[in-house]
Amino acid sequence: MLIDMHIHCHELSPDTIKEYLGKYRLVCVSDDPLSSMKTMRLAEAYPDITPCVGIHPWSIREYSISDLKNILDTAVENDVKCLGEIGLDKRFTPETFNKQLEFLREAVVYAREYGLILNIHAAGAWKEAFDEVYRGGIEKAFFHWYTGPQDLLNSIVEAGYYVGLNPAWRIQVKHREIITRVPMENILTESDAPYEYHGLKLMPDLIPDSIEYLASIKGSSVREIEEKIWRNYLKITSSK
């Protein structure tokens, strides 16, 4: 199966989701309490969905830390293994940065205690997000659509964390530069569907092209890349 490690399933129609079932393993992230509940319901209906719950940095102004704790408690009660989309954003929503830090730190506490995956958004705040996660003793972290500094990328790799190969590589030079430097052991494919980036509609359908691109720059076959991505997915989602 192909892996989409970061997709907003709650924004897609049931028919659209069904198009990918059986071919893709969808790691569905949430933006707020309502979408978190919807994501969990989708996972109950479809075994190919791995649910992530949380409050997106762009949505934080509307919620309190108690709202976040309620979501995290519900996740633990329902055996959800991933928190996301969570993180920090100094690029688009710098005005709520201190509150974002509070929310991320709370998520880190839960993730450490219950062995959860963090599915992280960190636009313009890559180092701050990494520091919070690493100092918090997190073992499983995925940095969605990484475009941060090269030296920090080395730290992410050394920590055993993962970065996302997003279809935006087609038009985003910085992302291509990053992907050429990431070891295969630290890459997972993603779409961030249904986000639109400079006219490019990001959907899981673009992941096969991402795999072909990765095969070309890594000197591997498409089959080898697919198998490696699958093994990376099994590793990050393992309960060990």
Sine and cosine of phi, psi and omega as CSV:
sin_phi,cos_phi,sin_psi,cos_psi,sin_omega,cos_omega
0.00,0.00,0.53,-0.85,0.11,-0.99
-0.99,0.14,0.42,-0.91,-0.06,-1.00
-0.92,-0.39,0.78,-0.63,0.21,-0.98
-0.89,-0.46,0.98,-0.18,-0.16,-0.99
-0.99,0.14,-0.07,1.00,-0.04,-1.00
-0.39,-0.92,0.99,-0.14,-0.02,-1.00
-0.59,-0.81,0.66,-0.75,-0.02,-1.00
-1.00,-0.03,0.98,0.20,-0.07,-1.00
-0.88,0.48,-0.51,0.86,-0.03,-1.00
-0.92,0.40,-0.26,0.96,0.04,-1.00
-1.00,-0.05,-0.06,1.00,-0.05,-1.00
-0.97,-0.23,0.45,-0.89,0.05,-1.00
-0.96,0.28,0.43,-0.90,0.07,-1.00
-0.82,0.57,-0.63,0.78,-0.01,-1.00
-0.90,0.43,-0.64,0.77,0.02,-1.00
-0.91,0.43,-0.71,0.71,0.03,-1.00
-0.86,0.52,-0.69,0.72,-0.04,-1.00
-0.89,0.46,-0.45,0.90,0.03,-1.00
-0.88,0.47,-0.47,0.88,-0.08,-1.00
-0.99,-0.13,-0.26,0.97,-0.06,-1.00
-0.92,0.40,0.68,-0.74,-0.03,-1.00
1.00,-0.07,-0.37,0.93,0.03,-1.00
-0.92,-0.39,-0.54,0.84,-0.04,-1.00
-0.87,-0.49,0.59,-0.81,0.28,-0.96
-1.00,-0.10,0.89,-0.45,-0.11,-0.99
-0.98,-0.18,0.88,-0.48,0.10,-0.99
-0.99,-0.12,0.98,-0.19,-0.20,-0.98
-1.00,-0.05,0.88,-0.48,0.01,-1.00
-1.00,-0.07,0.29,-0.96,-0.03,-1.00
-0.84,-0.55,0.26,-0.97,-0.05,-1.00
-0.91,-0.41,-0.35,0.94,-0.14,-0.99
-0.24,-0.97,0.00,-1.00,-0.02,-1.00
-0.85,0.53,-0.69,0.72,-0.05,-1.00
-0.90,0.44,-0.73,0.68,-0.01,-1.00
-0.93,0.36,-0.48,0.88,0.07,-1.00
-0.89,0.46,-0.69,0.73,0.03,-1.00
-0.91,0.41,-0.64,0.77,0.02,-1.00
-0.90,0.44,-0.66,0.75,0.01,-1.00
-0.88,0.47,-0.67,0.74,0.03,-1.00
-0.90,0.43,-0.60,0.80,0.03,-1.00
-0.92,0.39,-0.63,0.78,0.05,-1.00
-0.88,0.48,-0.66,0.76,-0.01,-1.00
-0.91,0.40,-0.53,0.85,0.06,-1.00
-0.92,0.38,-0.53,0.85,-0.06,-1.00
-1.00,0.09,-0.51,0.86,-0.13,-0.99
-0.78,-0.63,0.89,-0.45,-0.06,-1.00
-0.92,0.38,-0.30,0.95,0.01,-1.00
-0.99,0.14,0.05,1.00,-0.02,-1.00
-0.97,-0.25,0.77,-0.64,0.17,-0.99
-0.96,-0.26,0.88,-0.47,-0.08,-1.00
-1.00,0.05,0.60,-0.80,0.16,-0.99
-0.82,-0.58,0.67,-0.74,0.01,-1.00
-0.85,-0.53,0.44,-0.90,0.00,-1.00
0.24,-0.97,-0.15,-0.99,0.07,-1.00
-0.82,-0.58,0.88,-0.47,-0.03,-1.00
-0.90,0.44,0.58,-0.81,0.06,-1.00
-0.80,0.59,-0.51,0.86,0.01,-1.00
-0.95,0.31,-0.34,0.94,-0.06,-1.00
-0.98,-0.19,-0.09,1.00,-0.19,-0.98
-0.88,0.48,-0.54,0.84,-0.06,-1.00
-0.86,0.51,-0.39,0.92,-0.08,-1.00
-1.00,0.03,-0.11,0.99,-0.16,-0.99
-0.73,-0.68,0.30,-0.95,0.03,-1.00
-0.97,-0.26,0.21,-0.98,0.03,-1.00
-0.90,0.44,-0.49,0.87,0.05,-1.00
-0.92,0.39,-0.55,0.84,0.09,-1.00
-0.88,0.47,-0.68,0.73,0.03,-1.00
-0.90,0.44,-0.72,0.70,-0.01,-1.00
-0.87,0.50,-0.60,0.80,0.04,-1.00
-0.88,0.47,-0.67,0.74,0.03,-1.00
-0.90,0.44,-0.71,0.70,-0.05,-1.00
-0.92,0.40,-0.62,0.78,0.06,-1.00
-0.89,0.45,-0.67,0.74,0.03,-1.00
-0.89,0.45,-0.63,0.78,0.03,-1.00
-0.88,0.48,-0.73,0.68,-0.01,-1.00
-0.89,0.46,-0.68,0.73,0.00,-1.00
-0.89,0.45,-0.49,0.87,-0.03,-1.00
-0.98,-0.21,0.25,0.97,0.08,-1.00
0.86,0.50,0.53,0.85,0.12,-0.99
-0.96,0.28,0.71,-0.71,-0.13,-0.99
-0.96,-0.29,0.09,1.00,-0.09,-1.00
-0.63,-0.78,0.69,-0.72,0.09,-1.00
-0.94,-0.35,0.79,-0.61,0.00,-1.00
0.21,-0.98,0.47,-0.88,0.20,0.98
-1.00,0.01,0.82,-0.58,0.03,-1.00
-0.77,-0.64,0.19,-0.98,0.09,-1.00
0.59,-0.81,-0.52,-0.85,-0.08,-1.00
-0.73,-0.68,0.47,-0.88,0.02,-1.00
-0.50,-0.87,0.96,-0.29,0.09,-1.00
-0.99,-0.13,-0.15,0.99,-0.06,-1.00
-0.99,0.10,-0.74,0.67,-0.10,-0.99
-0.97,-0.24,-0.50,0.87,-0.03,-1.00
-0.72,-0.70,0.85,0.53,-0.04,-1.00
-0.92,0.40,-0.38,0.93,-0.08,-1.00
-0.92,0.38,-0.33,0.94,0.01,-1.00
-0.95,-0.33,0.34,0.94,-0.16,-0.99
-0.86,0.51,-0.67,0.74,0.00,-1.00
-0.89,0.46,-0.63,0.78,0.05,-1.00
-0.93,0.36,-0.60,0.80,0.07,-1.00
-0.86,0.51,-0.67,0.74,0.03,-1.00
-0.87,0.50,-0.69,0.73,0.01,-1.00
-0.87,0.49,-0.70,0.71,-0.02,-1.00
-0.92,0.39,-0.69,0.72,-0.01,-1.00
-0.90,0.45,-0.67,0.75,0.00,-1.00
-0.89,0.46,-0.60,0.80,0.05,-1.00
-0.91,0.41,-0.67,0.75,0.03,-1.00
-0.90,0.44,-0.62,0.79,0.02,-1.00
-0.89,0.46,-0.65,0.76,0.03,-1.00
-0.86,0.51,-0.74,0.68,0.01,-1.00
-0.90,0.43,-0.70,0.72,-0.04,-1.00
-0.88,0.47,-0.66,0.75,0.02,-1.00
-0.92,0.40,-0.69,0.73,-0.07,-1.00
-0.93,0.38,-0.60,0.80,-0.12,-0.99
-0.94,-0.35,0.11,0.99,0.05,-1.00
0.92,0.39,0.65,0.76,-0.08,-1.00
-1.00,-0.03,0.42,-0.91,0.12,-0.99
-0.99,0.16,0.62,-0.78,0.15,-0.99
-0.96,-0.28,0.84,-0.54,0.03,-1.00
-0.97,-0.25,0.98,-0.22,-0.37,-0.93
-0.95,-0.30,0.73,-0.68,0.19,-0.98
-0.98,-0.21,0.76,-0.65,-0.07,-1.00
-0.54,-0.84,0.65,0.76,-0.04,-1.00
-0.86,0.51,0.86,-0.51,0.02,-1.00
0.95,0.31,0.09,1.00,-0.05,-1.00
-0.60,-0.80,0.65,0.76,-0.08,-1.00
-0.89,0.46,-0.73,0.68,-0.05,-1.00
-0.91,0.41,-0.70,0.72,0.00,-1.00
-0.87,0.49,-0.67,0.74,0.01,-1.00
-0.91,0.41,-0.71,0.70,0.02,-1.00
-0.87,0.50,-0.71,0.71,-0.03,-1.00
-0.86,0.51,-0.68,0.73,0.00,-1.00
-0.90,0.44,-0.67,0.74,-0.04,-1.00
-0.94,0.33,-0.71,0.70,-0.06,-1.00
-0.94,0.35,-0.72,0.69,0.03,-1.00
-0.91,0.42,-0.44,0.90,0.01,-1.00
-0.98,0.20,-0.03,1.00,0.05,-1.00
0.97,0.24,0.45,0.89,-0.02,-1.00
-0.97,0.23,0.72,-0.70,0.00,-1.00
-1.00,-0.07,-0.50,0.87,-0.11,-0.99
-0.83,-0.55,0.95,-0.32,-0.01,-1.00
-0.65,-0.76,0.64,-0.77,0.03,-1.00
-0.84,-0.55,0.88,-0.48,0.01,-1.00
-1.00,-0.09,0.98,-0.20,-0.08,-1.00
-0.91,0.41,0.79,-0.62,0.11,-0.99
0.77,0.63,0.85,0.52,-0.08,-1.00
-0.93,0.37,0.78,-0.63,0.10,-0.99
-0.68,-0.73,0.46,0.89,-0.06,-1.00
-0.99,0.10,-0.19,-0.98,-0.05,-1.00
-0.90,0.43,0.49,-0.87,0.00,-1.00
-0.91,0.42,-0.65,0.76,-0.03,-1.00
-0.92,0.40,-0.57,0.82,0.05,-1.00
-0.94,0.35,-0.55,0.83,0.07,-1.00
-0.84,0.54,-0.65,0.76,0.03,-1.00
-0.87,0.50,-0.66,0.76,0.01,-1.00
-0.92,0.40,-0.64,0.77,0.03,-1.00
-0.88,0.48,-0.70,0.72,0.01,-1.00
-0.91,0.42,-0.71,0.70,-0.01,-1.00
-0.88,0.47,-0.52,0.86,0.02,-1.00
-0.98,0.22,-0.15,0.99,-0.02,-1.00
0.99,0.14,0.30,0.95,0.02,-1.00
-1.00,0.07,0.11,-0.99,-0.08,-1.00
-0.86,-0.51,0.46,-0.89,0.12,-0.99
-0.84,-0.54,0.44,-0.90,-0.07,-1.00
-1.00,-0.09,0.73,-0.68,0.18,-0.98
-1.00,0.00,0.95,-0.32,-0.05,-1.00
-0.98,-0.18,0.55,-0.83,0.03,-1.00
-0.85,0.53,-0.21,0.98,0.05,-1.00
-0.89,0.46,-0.19,0.98,0.06,-1.00
-0.82,0.58,-0.43,0.90,-0.02,-1.00
-0.87,0.50,-0.55,0.84,-0.08,-1.00
-0.81,-0.59,-0.07,1.00,-0.06,-1.00
-0.93,-0.36,0.97,-0.24,-0.07,-1.00
-0.87,0.49,-0.67,0.74,-0.05,-1.00
-0.87,0.49,-0.64,0.77,0.01,-1.00
-0.92,0.39,-0.62,0.78,0.06,-1.00
-0.88,0.48,-0.67,0.75,0.00,-1.00
-0.89,0.46,-0.62,0.78,0.02,-1.00
-0.90,0.43,-0.76,0.65,-0.10,-0.99
-0.89,0.46,-0.54,0.84,0.02,-1.00
-0.91,0.42,-0.35,0.94,-0.08,-1.00
-0.98,-0.20,-0.17,0.99,-0.05,-1.00
-1.00,0.08,0.78,-0.63,0.11,-0.99
-0.88,0.47,0.52,-0.85,0.00,-1.00
-0.85,0.53,-0.48,0.88,-0.01,-1.00
-0.92,0.39,-0.17,0.99,-0.08,-1.00
-0.84,-0.54,0.31,0.95,-0.03,-1.00
-0.92,-0.40,0.67,-0.74,0.18,-0.98
-0.72,-0.69,0.64,-0.77,0.01,-1.00
-0.98,0.19,0.48,-0.88,0.00,-1.00
-0.48,-0.88,0.23,-0.97,0.08,-1.00
-0.85,-0.53,-0.55,0.84,-0.17,-0.99
0.88,0.48,0.44,0.90,0.04,-1.00
-0.86,0.51,0.55,-0.84,0.01,1.00
-0.98,-0.17,0.63,0.78,-0.05,-1.00
-0.90,0.44,0.58,-0.81,0.07,-1.00
-0.92,-0.39,0.82,-0.57,-0.07,-1.00
-0.87,-0.49,0.95,-0.33,0.01,-1.00
0.76,0.65,0.71,0.70,0.05,-1.00
1.00,0.04,-0.11,0.99,0.02,-1.00
-0.99,-0.11,0.91,-0.41,0.02,-1.00
-0.98,0.18,0.92,-0.39,-0.06,-1.00
-0.99,0.13,0.90,-0.44,-0.01,-1.00
-0.62,-0.79,0.34,-0.94,0.01,-1.00
-0.84,0.54,-0.43,0.90,0.01,-1.00
-0.84,0.55,-0.39,0.92,-0.03,-1.00
-1.00,0.08,-0.16,0.99,-0.04,-1.00
-0.90,0.43,-0.65,0.76,0.07,-1.00
-0.83,0.56,-0.62,0.79,0.06,-1.00
-0.91,0.41,-0.59,0.81,0.06,-1.00
-0.89,0.46,-0.63,0.78,0.01,-1.00
-0.92,0.38,-0.65,0.76,0.06,-1.00
-0.89,0.45,-0.65,0.76,0.04,-1.00
-0.88,0.47,-0.70,0.71,0.00,-1.00
-0.89,0.45,-0.66,0.75,0.04,-1.00
-0.87,0.49,-0.63,0.78,-0.04,-1.00
-0.93,0.36,-0.60,0.80,-0.05,-1.00
-1.00,0.05,-0.32,0.95,0.02,-1.00
-0.99,-0.13,-0.10,0.99,0.00,-1.00
0.93,0.36,0.58,0.82,-0.02,-1.00
-0.83,-0.55,0.19,-0.98,0.09,-1.00
-0.99,0.11,0.34,-0.94,0.06,-1.00
-0.85,0.52,-0.67,0.75,0.00,-1.00
-0.87,0.49,-0.68,0.73,0.01,-1.00
-0.89,0.45,-0.66,0.76,0.01,-1.00
-0.92,0.40,-0.70,0.71,0.03,-1.00
-0.85,0.53,-0.68,0.73,-0.01,-1.00
-0.92,0.39,-0.62,0.78,-0.01,-1.00
-0.93,0.37,-0.69,0.73,0.04,-1.00
-0.87,0.49,-0.65,0.76,0.02,-1.00
-0.89,0.46,-0.68,0.73,0.03,-1.00
-0.90,0.43,-0.63,0.78,0.05,-1.00
-0.88,0.47,-0.65,0.76,0.03,-1.00
-0.89,0.46,-0.71,0.71,0.01,-1.00
-0.89,0.46,-0.58,0.82,-0.01,-1.00
-0.93,0.37,-0.72,0.70,-0.07,-1.00
-0.95,0.30,-0.45,0.89,-0.02,-1.00
-1.00,-0.08,-0.04,1.00,0.01,-1.00
-0.90,0.44,0.56,-0.83,0.00,-1.00
-0.99,0.16,-0.11,0.99,-0.01,-1.00
-0.96,0.28,0.00,0.00,0.00,0.00
